[in-house]
Structures are given as C-alpha cells and as structure tokens.
C-alpha cells in the first residue's frame, strides 16, 4: 500500500506546503490556499495540478460560488482504517 508521503516525496516543496495547508484546514478554494500558504497564485495552481496528478488531492464544486473549485485531500478509506486501527492499538497498549 502506498502512503501519501511516498506519493509526494518527489514533488517540489510548494506542493508539500499546499498539501499541509489542506491537511490542517480541510477543503479550501484556490484563493484560500493562496492566502493560507502565502504562495503566489501560479505556484498554488501548479502545486494543485501536481497533487491531483499524484491522486492526493481532488477537486469538487464549491457550493457557495460555483465559479470556484474546492480542493480537498483524497484519502483512501482503507488508509483511514489502517490509521484508526493503529490509533486504537496505541490506546490499548
């Protein structure tokens, strides 16, 4: 099973920063990512493209303004299950 870290290890630092911004804040528009990361709009757009190509981020419609997109992490449910099992085992130990 491939983890998110393995998928993004070869990506530039800007893409990793965008990933962290999405991890901490949940789904955001491109404009919100620019504000939170303090990266340029072009850099964020390139980072999002790279993260989408790596299947780490997915794009949805932003309901309040359909002209914008909402970007969020695309986490495998199986990955989530593994993480939850590890947390449960840690609590039991």
N, CA, C and O atoms as a Tinker XYZ file with bonds, in Angstrom:
   372  protein
     1  N      0.835000   -1.174000    0.000000    73     2
     2  CA     0.000000    0.000000    0.000000    64     1     3
     3  C      0.888000    1.249000    0.000000    63     2     4     5
     4  O      1.848000    1.341000    0.765000    81     3
     5  N      0.556000    2.195000   -0.858000    73     3     6
     6  CA     1.333000    3.422000   -0.976000    64     5     7
     7  C      0.738000    4.493000   -0.063000    63     6     8     9
     8  O     -0.467000    4.744000   -0.086000    81     7
     9  N      1.584000    5.109000    0.724000    73     7    10
    10  CA     1.115000    6.173000    1.607000    64     9    11
    11  C      1.220000    7.517000    0.912000    63    10    12    13
    12  O      1.870000    7.650000   -0.125000    81    11
    13  N      0.573000    8.504000    1.496000    73    11    14
    14  CA     0.617000    9.856000    0.932000    64    13    15
    15  C      2.039000   10.381000    0.888000    63    14    16    17
    16  O      2.431000   11.035000   -0.079000    81    15
    17  N      2.822000   10.098000    1.937000    73    15    18
    18  CA     4.211000   10.562000    1.975000    64    17    19
    19  C      5.011000   10.015000    0.801000    63    18    20    21
    20  O      5.823000   10.731000    0.216000    81    19
    21  N      4.788000    8.759000    0.456000    73    19    22
    22  CA     5.511000    8.157000   -0.669000    64    21    23
    23  C      5.079000    8.786000   -1.985000    63    22    24    25
    24  O      5.894000    8.948000   -2.893000    81    23
    25  N      3.797000    9.144000   -2.097000    73    23    26
    26  CA     3.286000    9.737000   -3.333000    64    25    27
    27  C      3.843000   11.136000   -3.586000    63    26    28    29
    28  O      4.006000   11.543000   -4.737000    81    27
    29  N      4.133000   11.871000   -2.515000    73    27    30
    30  CA     4.551000   13.267000   -2.679000    64    29    31
    31  C      6.037000   13.503000   -2.435000    63    30    32    33
    32  O      6.493000   14.644000   -2.509000    81    31
    33  N      6.793000   12.468000   -2.152000    73    31    34
    34  CA     8.207000   12.675000   -1.806000    64    33    35
    35  C      9.009000   13.322000   -2.917000    63    34    36    37
    36  O      9.981000   14.022000   -2.630000    81    35
    37  N      8.644000   13.118000   -4.175000    73    35    38
    38  CA     9.388000   13.697000   -5.293000    64    37    39
    39  C      8.825000   15.041000   -5.764000    63    38    40    41
    40  O      9.347000   15.634000   -6.708000    81    39
    41  N      7.770000   15.519000   -5.115000    73    39    42
    42  CA     7.165000   16.788000   -5.515000    64    41    43
    43  C      7.937000   17.960000   -4.914000    63    42    44    45
    44  O      8.639000   17.796000   -3.916000    81    43
    45  N      7.809000   19.148000   -5.521000    73    43    46
    46  CA     8.527000   20.319000   -5.002000    64    45    47
    47  C      7.976000   20.748000   -3.632000    63    46    48    49
    48  O      6.857000   20.383000   -3.269000    81    47
    49  N      8.753000   21.509000   -2.889000    73    47    50
    50  CA     8.324000   21.963000   -1.564000    64    49    51
    51  C      6.996000   22.728000   -1.577000    63    50    52    53
    52  O      6.222000   22.644000   -0.623000    81    51
    53  N      6.739000   23.459000   -2.638000    73    51    54
    54  CA     5.477000   24.211000   -2.706000    64    53    55
    55  C      4.271000   23.271000   -2.704000    63    54    56    57
    56  O      3.255000   23.572000   -2.078000    81    55
    57  N      4.376000   22.149000   -3.389000    73    55    58
    58  CA     3.274000   21.177000   -3.411000    64    57    59
    59  C      3.090000   20.551000   -2.029000    63    58    60    61
    60  O      1.964000   20.298000   -1.601000    81    59
    61  N      4.199000   20.304000   -1.336000    73    59    62
    62  CA     4.120000   19.745000    0.014000    64    61    63
    63  C      3.491000   20.745000    0.976000    63    62    64    65
    64  O      2.745000   20.357000    1.876000    81    63
    65  N      3.789000   22.034000    0.791000    73    63    66
    66  CA     3.186000   23.066000    1.629000    64    65    67
    67  C      1.682000   23.146000    1.387000    63    66    68    69
    68  O      0.907000   23.251000    2.337000    81    67
    69  N      1.271000   23.096000    0.141000    73    67    70
    70  CA    -0.160000   23.117000   -0.187000    64    69    71
    71  C     -0.846000   21.906000    0.431000    63    70    72    73
    72  O     -1.957000   22.021000    0.948000    81    71
    73  N     -0.204000   20.760000    0.384000    73    71    74
    74  CA    -0.756000   19.550000    0.998000    64    73    75
    75  C     -0.950000   19.756000    2.502000    63    74    76    77
    76  O     -1.997000   19.399000    3.042000    81    75
    77  N      0.037000   20.321000    3.175000    73    75    78
    78  CA    -0.059000   20.571000    4.617000    64    77    79
    79  C     -1.172000   21.576000    4.930000    63    78    80    81
    80  O     -1.893000   21.414000    5.915000    81    79
    81  N     -1.312000   22.606000    4.103000    73    79    82
    82  CA    -2.376000   23.596000    4.304000    64    81    83
    83  C     -3.739000   22.903000    4.220000    63    82    84    85
    84  O     -4.634000   23.188000    5.015000    81    83
    85  N     -3.891000   21.999000    3.263000    73    83    86
    86  CA    -5.153000   21.271000    3.132000    64    85    87
    87  C     -5.358000   20.291000    4.285000    63    86    88    89
    88  O     -6.488000   20.083000    4.728000    81    87
    89  N     -4.276000   19.688000    4.773000    73    87    90
    90  CA    -4.383000   18.772000    5.914000    64    89    91
    91  C     -4.888000   19.516000    7.144000    63    90    92    93
    92  O     -5.748000   19.010000    7.865000    81    91
    93  N     -4.366000   20.701000    7.387000    73    91    94
    94  CA    -4.720000   21.465000    8.587000    64    93    95
    95  C     -6.072000   22.155000    8.485000    63    94    96    97
    96  O     -6.766000   22.302000    9.491000    81    95
    97  N     -6.457000   22.582000    7.281000    73    95    98
    98  CA    -7.657000   23.398000    7.126000    64    97    99
    99  C     -8.828000   22.690000    6.461000    63    98   100   101
   100  O     -9.925000   23.247000    6.423000    81    99
   101  N     -8.640000   21.499000    5.940000    73    99   102
   102  CA    -9.712000   20.821000    5.230000    64   101   103
   103  C     -9.844000   21.373000    3.817000    63   102   104   105
   104  O     -8.878000   21.884000    3.251000    81   103
   105  N    -11.032000   21.271000    3.256000    73   103   106
   106  CA   -11.261000   21.724000    1.893000    64   105   107
   107  C    -11.193000   23.234000    1.770000    63   106   108   109
   108  O    -11.789000   23.956000    2.569000    81   107
   109  N    -10.465000   23.711000    0.765000    73   107   110
   110  CA   -10.300000   25.144000    0.527000    64   109   111
   111  C    -10.371000   25.445000   -0.964000    63   110   112   113
   112  O    -10.127000   24.577000   -1.802000    81   111
   113  N    -10.711000   26.697000   -1.277000    73   111   114
   114  CA   -10.626000   27.142000   -2.669000    64   113   115
   115  C     -9.177000   27.511000   -2.967000    63   114   116   117
   116  O     -8.353000   27.617000   -2.059000    81   115
   117  N     -8.878000   27.704000   -4.237000    73   115   118
   118  CA    -7.513000   28.079000   -4.616000    64   117   119
   119  C     -7.137000   29.415000   -3.979000    63   118   120   121
   120  O     -6.003000   29.587000   -3.532000    81   119
   121  N     -8.058000   30.345000   -3.934000    73   119   122
   122  CA    -7.800000   31.659000   -3.339000    64   121   123
   123  C     -7.491000   31.521000   -1.845000    63   122   124   125
   124  O     -6.597000   32.195000   -1.334000    81   123
   125  N     -8.219000   30.657000   -1.149000    73   123   126
   126  CA    -7.976000   30.437000    0.272000    64   125   127
   127  C     -6.624000   29.777000    0.512000    63   126   128   129
   128  O     -5.945000   30.077000    1.494000    81   127
   129  N     -6.238000   28.879000   -0.386000    73   127   130
   130  CA    -4.926000   28.231000   -0.269000    64   129   131
   131  C     -3.818000   29.267000   -0.450000    63   130   132   133
   132  O     -2.820000   29.249000    0.271000    81   131
   133  N     -3.999000   30.176000   -1.425000    73   131   134
   134  CA    -3.016000   31.249000   -1.650000    64   133   135
   135  C     -2.875000   32.091000   -0.388000    63   134   136   137
   136  O     -1.760000   32.415000    0.021000    81   135
   137  N     -3.998000   32.445000    0.229000    73   135   138
   138  CA    -3.966000   33.271000    1.443000    64   137   139
   139  C     -3.288000   32.544000    2.604000    63   138   140   141
   140  O     -2.498000   33.142000    3.336000    81   139
   141  N     -3.595000   31.257000    2.772000    73   139   142
   142  CA    -3.052000   30.496000    3.897000    64   141   143
   143  C     -1.582000   30.112000    3.719000    63   142   144   145
   144  O     -0.830000   30.045000    4.691000    81   143
   145  N     -1.183000   29.863000    2.484000    73   143   146
   146  CA     0.188000   29.411000    2.241000    64   145   147
   147  C      1.142000   30.566000    1.946000    63   146   148   149
   148  O      2.358000   30.425000    2.071000    81   147
   149  N      0.580000   31.706000    1.553000    73   147   150
   150  CA     1.371000   32.881000    1.144000    64   149   151
   151  C      2.222000   32.612000   -0.098000    63   150   152   153
   152  O      3.222000   33.289000   -0.335000    81   151
   153  N      1.817000   31.628000   -0.874000    73   151   154
   154  CA     2.456000   31.346000   -2.166000    64   153   155
   155  C      1.719000   32.129000   -3.241000    63   154   156   157
   156  O      0.591000   32.574000   -3.027000    81   155
   157  N      2.352000   32.299000   -4.397000    73   155   158
   158  CA     1.686000   33.003000   -5.496000    64   157   159
   159  C      0.584000   32.122000   -6.076000    63   158   160   161
   160  O      0.587000   30.903000   -5.904000    81   159
   161  N     -0.353000   32.760000   -6.762000    73   159   162
   162  CA    -1.470000   32.035000   -7.352000    64   161   163
   163  C     -0.984000   31.000000   -8.361000    63   162   164   165
   164  O     -1.492000   29.880000   -8.409000    81   163
   165  N      0.000000   31.384000   -9.162000    73   163   166
   166  CA     0.538000   30.477000  -10.173000    64   165   167
   167  C      1.203000   29.259000   -9.524000    63   166   168   169
   168  O      1.050000   28.136000  -10.006000    81   167
   169  N      1.940000   29.482000   -8.431000    73   167   170
   170  CA     2.619000   28.394000   -7.730000    64   169   171
   171  C      1.598000   27.429000   -7.123000    63   170   172   173
   172  O      1.768000   26.211000   -7.181000    81   171
   173  N      0.542000   27.987000   -6.543000    73   171   174
   174  CA    -0.510000   27.144000   -5.951000    64   173   175
   175  C     -1.204000   26.341000   -7.044000    63   174   176   177
   176  O     -1.469000   25.153000   -6.865000    81   175
   177  N     -1.496000   26.972000   -8.162000    73   175   178
   178  CA    -2.156000   26.267000   -9.269000    64   177   179
   179  C     -1.290000   25.098000   -9.750000    63   178   180   181
   180  O     -1.798000   24.000000   -9.976000    81   179
   181  N      0.012000   25.332000   -9.905000    73   179   182
   182  CA     0.929000   24.268000  -10.327000    64   181   183
   183  C      0.987000   23.152000   -9.278000    63   182   184   185
   184  O      0.977000   21.969000   -9.618000    81   183
   185  N      1.049000   23.540000   -8.009000    73   183   186
   186  CA     1.105000   22.546000   -6.928000    64   185   187
   187  C     -0.164000   21.695000   -6.907000    63   186   188   189
   188  O     -0.095000   20.479000   -6.730000    81   187
   189  N     -1.321000   22.334000   -7.087000    73   187   190
   190  CA    -2.587000   21.588000   -7.102000    64   189   191
   191  C     -2.642000   20.615000   -8.278000    63   190   192   193
   192  O     -3.122000   19.490000   -8.138000    81   191
   193  N     -2.150000   21.053000   -9.432000    73   191   194
   194  CA    -2.104000   20.159000  -10.598000    64   193   195
   195  C     -1.239000   18.937000  -10.312000    63   194   196   197
   196  O     -1.619000   17.812000  -10.637000    81   195
   197  N     -0.092000   19.157000   -9.711000    73   195   198
   198  CA     0.814000   18.049000   -9.391000    64   197   199
   199  C      0.190000   17.111000   -8.355000    63   198   200   201
   200  O      0.305000   15.891000   -8.471000    81   199
   201  N     -0.463000   17.676000   -7.351000    73   199   202
   202  CA    -1.094000   16.860000   -6.312000    64   201   203
   203  C     -2.280000   16.069000   -6.871000    63   202   204   205
   204  O     -2.535000   14.941000   -6.448000    81   203
   205  N     -2.998000   16.663000   -7.815000    73   203   206
   206  CA    -4.094000   15.934000   -8.460000    64   205   207
   207  C     -3.549000   14.792000   -9.319000    63   206   208   209
   208  O     -4.112000   13.698000   -9.333000    81   207
   209  N     -2.457000   15.050000  -10.031000    73   207   210
   210  CA    -1.836000   14.002000  -10.848000    64   209   211
   211  C     -1.358000   12.839000   -9.987000    63   210   212   213
   212  O     -1.357000   11.692000  -10.433000    81   211
   213  N     -0.950000   13.137000   -8.744000    73   211   214
   214  CA    -0.486000   12.098000   -7.821000    64   213   215
   215  C     -1.653000   11.454000   -7.072000    63   214   216   217
   216  O     -1.440000   10.594000   -6.217000    81   215
   217  N     -2.883000   11.863000   -7.385000    73   215   218
   218  CA    -4.103000   11.348000   -6.735000    64   217   219
   219  C     -4.117000   11.572000   -5.227000    63   218   220   221
   220  O     -4.615000   10.738000   -4.470000    81   219
   221  N     -3.569000   12.696000   -4.803000    73   219   222
   222  CA    -3.542000   13.034000   -3.386000    64   221   223
   223  C     -4.627000   14.071000   -3.066000    63   222   224   225
   224  O     -5.153000   14.109000   -1.953000    81   223
   225  N     -4.953000   14.907000   -4.057000    73   223   226
   226  CA    -5.952000   15.960000   -3.892000    64   225   227
   227  C     -7.020000   15.785000   -4.959000    63   226   228   229
   228  O     -6.730000   15.428000   -6.102000    81   227
   229  N     -8.263000   16.043000   -4.562000    73   227   230
   230  CA    -9.349000   16.002000   -5.550000    64   229   231
   231  C    -10.056000   17.348000   -5.579000    63   230   232   233
   232  O    -10.032000   18.111000   -4.613000    81   231
   233  N    -10.685000   17.615000   -6.717000    73   231   234
   234  CA   -11.339000   18.895000   -6.957000    64   233   235
   235  C    -12.844000   18.673000   -7.018000    63   234   236   237
   236  O    -13.324000   17.786000   -7.724000    81   235
   237  N    -13.588000   19.496000   -6.265000    73   235   238
   238  CA   -15.049000   19.446000   -6.271000    64   237   239
   239  C    -15.598000   20.836000   -6.554000    63   238   240   241
   240  O    -14.853000   21.814000   -6.605000    81   239
   241  N    -16.893000   20.907000   -6.734000    73   239   242
   242  CA   -17.553000   22.194000   -6.925000    64   241   243
   243  C    -17.688000   22.878000   -5.570000    63   242   244   245
   244  O    -18.062000   22.245000   -4.583000    81   243
   245  N    -17.386000   24.159000   -5.528000    73   243   246
   246  CA   -17.534000   24.966000   -4.323000    64   245   247
   247  C    -18.958000   25.511000   -4.327000    63   246   248   249
   248  O    -19.275000   26.407000   -5.109000    81   247
   249  N    -19.812000   24.982000   -3.467000    73   247   250
   250  CA   -21.237000   25.278000   -3.484000    64   249   251
   251  C    -21.559000   26.778000   -3.350000    63   250   252   253
   252  O    -22.401000   27.271000   -4.100000    81   251
   253  N    -20.923000   27.527000   -2.424000    73   251   254
   254  CA   -21.276000   28.950000   -2.325000    64   253   255
   255  C    -20.992000   29.765000   -3.588000    63   254   256   257
   256  O    -21.644000   30.784000   -3.818000    81   255
   257  N    -20.032000   29.334000   -4.407000    73   255   258
   258  CA   -19.694000   30.052000   -5.635000    64   257   259
   259  C    -19.247000   29.022000   -6.664000    63   258   260   261
   260  O    -18.096000   28.587000   -6.648000    81   259
   261  N    -20.134000   28.634000   -7.544000    73   259   262
   262  CA   -19.865000   27.555000   -8.497000    64   261   263
   263  C    -18.766000   27.892000   -9.499000    63   262   264   265
   264  O    -18.327000   27.019000  -10.247000    81   263
   265  N    -18.313000   29.149000   -9.526000    73   263   266
   266  CA   -17.210000   29.511000  -10.418000    64   265   267
   267  C    -15.870000   29.049000   -9.867000    63   266   268   269
   268  O    -14.874000   29.012000  -10.589000    81   267
   269  N    -15.849000   28.699000   -8.590000    73   267   270
   270  CA   -14.617000   28.265000   -7.943000    64   269   271
   271  C    -14.665000   26.759000   -7.684000    63   270   272   273
   272  O    -15.724000   26.134000   -7.727000    81   271
   273  N    -13.511000   26.211000   -7.421000    73   271   274
   274  CA   -13.413000   24.793000   -7.080000    64   273   275
   275  C    -12.982000   24.644000   -5.630000    63   274   276   277
   276  O    -12.294000   25.505000   -5.082000    81   275
   277  N    -13.389000   23.553000   -5.024000    73   275   278
   278  CA   -12.982000   23.223000   -3.668000    64   277   279
   279  C    -11.970000   22.089000   -3.758000    63   278   280   281
   280  O    -12.252000   21.051000   -4.355000    81   279
   281  N    -10.817000   22.279000   -3.180000    73   279   282
   282  CA    -9.771000   21.265000   -3.197000    64   281   283
   283  C     -9.692000   20.617000   -1.829000    63   282   284   285
   284  O     -9.686000   21.306000   -0.808000    81   283
   285  N     -9.633000   19.294000   -1.807000    73   283   286
   286  CA    -9.519000   18.571000   -0.545000    64   285   287
   287  C     -8.698000   17.315000   -0.751000    63   286   288   289
   288  O     -8.498000   16.861000   -1.878000    81   287
   289  N     -8.232000   16.769000    0.340000    73   287   290
   290  CA    -7.425000   15.554000    0.275000    64   289   291
   291  C     -8.298000   14.395000   -0.169000    63   290   292   293
   292  O     -9.456000   14.291000    0.235000    81   291
   293  N     -7.751000   13.537000   -0.988000    73   291   294
   294  CA    -8.464000   12.332000   -1.392000    64   293   295
   295  C     -7.812000   11.162000   -0.673000    63   294   296   297
   296  O     -6.867000   10.553000   -1.173000    81   295
   297  N     -8.337000   10.862000    0.510000    73   295   298
   298  CA    -7.770000    9.804000    1.335000    64   297   299
   299  C     -8.533000    8.518000    1.078000    63   298   300   301
   300  O     -9.763000    8.490000    1.095000    81   299
   301  N     -7.787000    7.464000    0.841000    73   299   302
   302  CA    -8.378000    6.143000    0.686000    64   301   303
   303  C     -9.053000    5.750000    1.985000    63   302   304   305
   304  O     -8.508000    5.981000    3.064000    81   303
   305  N    -10.228000    5.160000    1.892000    73   303   306
   306  CA   -10.886000    4.684000    3.102000    64   305   307
   307  C    -10.050000    3.601000    3.769000    63   306   308   309
   308  O    -10.031000    3.498000    4.995000    81   307
   309  N     -9.368000    2.803000    2.981000    73   307   310
   310  CA    -8.534000    1.746000    3.548000    64   309   311
   311  C     -7.376000    2.352000    4.338000    63   310   312   313
   312  O     -6.978000    1.805000    5.367000    81   311
   313  N     -6.831000    3.473000    3.869000    73   311   314
   314  CA    -5.770000    4.169000    4.593000    64   313   315
   315  C     -6.295000    4.706000    5.916000    63   314   316   317
   316  O     -5.619000    4.639000    6.942000    81   315
   317  N     -7.527000    5.245000    5.875000    73   315   318
   318  CA    -8.155000    5.757000    7.092000    64   317   319
   319  C     -8.346000    4.633000    8.096000    63   318   320   321
   320  O     -8.100000    4.814000    9.288000    81   319
   321  N     -8.785000    3.469000    7.621000    73   319   322
   322  CA    -8.997000    2.326000    8.503000    64   321   323
   323  C     -7.700000    1.893000    9.164000    63   322   324   325
   324  O     -7.687000    1.581000   10.355000    81   323
   325  N     -6.608000    1.869000    8.407000    73   323   326
   326  CA    -5.307000    1.484000    8.938000    64   325   327
   327  C     -4.875000    2.464000   10.024000    63   326   328   329
   328  O     -4.364000    2.062000   11.069000    81   327
   329  N     -5.088000    3.767000    9.763000    73   327   330
   330  CA    -4.721000    4.785000   10.743000    64   329   331
   331  C     -5.545000    4.640000   12.018000    63   330   332   333
   332  O     -5.014000    4.760000   13.122000    81   331
   333  N     -6.848000    4.382000   11.865000    73   331   334
   334  CA    -7.711000    4.235000   13.029000    64   333   335
   335  C     -7.340000    2.995000   13.837000    63   334   336   337
   336  O     -7.367000    3.023000   15.067000    81   335
   337  N     -6.992000    1.907000   13.150000    73   335   338
   338  CA    -6.574000    0.699000   13.846000    64   337   339
   339  C     -5.278000    0.934000   14.621000    63   338   340   341
   340  O     -5.133000    0.456000   15.746000    81   339
   341  N     -4.343000    1.663000   14.028000    73   339   342
   342  CA    -3.076000    1.961000   14.701000    64   341   343
   343  C     -3.325000    2.822000   15.946000    63   342   344   345
   344  O     -2.710000    2.608000   16.990000    81   343
   345  N     -4.228000    3.792000   15.823000    73   343   346
   346  CA    -4.558000    4.632000   16.984000    64   345   347
   347  C     -5.213000    3.815000   18.082000    63   346   348   349
   348  O     -4.915000    4.008000   19.261000    81   347
   349  N     -6.097000    2.909000   17.712000    73   347   350
   350  CA    -6.776000    2.066000   18.687000    64   349   351
   351  C     -5.792000    1.154000   19.403000    63   350   352   353
   352  O     -5.900000    0.951000   20.612000    81   351
   353  N     -4.831000    0.603000   18.663000    73   351   354
   354  CA    -3.815000   -0.259000   19.274000    64   353   355
   355  C     -2.932000    0.534000   20.226000    63   354   356   357
   356  O     -2.537000    0.031000   21.277000    81   355
   357  N     -2.621000    1.780000   19.857000    73   355   358
   358  CA    -1.794000    2.629000   20.709000    64   357   359
   359  C     -2.504000    2.927000   22.025000    63   358   360   361
   360  O     -1.869000    3.001000   23.077000    81   359
   361  N     -3.820000    3.098000   21.964000    73   359   362
   362  CA    -4.596000    3.377000   23.178000    64   361   363
   363  C     -4.630000    2.146000   24.070000    63   362   364   365
   364  O     -4.572000    2.264000   25.294000    81   363
   365  N     -4.724000    0.972000   23.468000    73   363   366
   366  CA    -4.793000   -0.265000   24.237000    64   365   367
   367  C     -3.471000   -0.618000   24.896000    63   366   368   369
   368  O     -3.447000   -1.272000   25.939000    81   367
   369  N     -2.374000   -0.187000   24.294000    73   367   370
   370  CA    -1.044000   -0.501000   24.851000    64   369   371
   371  C     -0.726000    0.340000   25.993000    63   370   372
   372  O      0.349000    0.207000   26.577000    81   371
